[in-house]
Amino acid sequence: MAIEVMIADDHSMVREGLKQLLELDGDILITGEASDGVECLKLLEESLPQVLLLDINMPNMNGLEVLERIKEKKIDTKVIILTVHNEVEYLLKAVEIGIDGYMLKDSDSNELKKAILSVIQGESYIQPSLIPILNSKMIERDVEKEKLNLLTKREVDVLKLMAVGSYNKEIGEKLNISERTVKNHISSIFKKIEVSDRTQAAIFAIKNNLINIF
């Protein structure tokens, strides 16, 4: 029995090419095609494919937003991100949301079929060339979290204000503490997160989602 697969990609030529490659042997059947994120979610609810091949860059709703919605709605479909993006941040985000597979579009069809079979069997499949950088980034992120956990609640408050450009006097006024105490907190923060200036501290705060940048 053929594996039912849906393709979500805003380029019709990509969808057509994938359809021809995947259906060649007869063990995979393309049951639906979507050209944007909204259409993808609509089709998923109408006909539940076993596997969804999902592009990241799509109009109306991008692939990562679609993935989040699939998880929220508990839609029982295995999701493989198929993208041109080899930036590790996209991969990290996809792994955090909960991805079954992550492949680059320059992969050959045999590897893609292997990924589809793997996720059907309950395994995850990350393109092998991406695994070393993913592992190093996840280790780096764990180290950052460990540093963050060293900070007291008051130090986190000071760091947040410092990261948005507040001076020591302003921080003291907002937190109702003396300027000297602020200086002591900043010295402790620098030591714990291993930075030497306010800019590096701000970058740390942004990377750890302590402040939003628009």
Protein Blocks (a to p, Z undefined) as FASTA:
>chain_A
ZZddddddfbfklmmmmmmmmmmnopaccfbdcfbfklmmmmmmmpccfbdcddfbdghi
afklmmmmmmmnopacddddddfblcfklmmmmmmnopabdcdfkbcfklmmmmmmmmmn
opacddfklmmmmmmmmmmmmmmmmmmmmpcfklmmmmmmmmnopafklmmmmnopafkl
mmmmmmmmmmmnopabfklmmmmmmmnopaccZZ
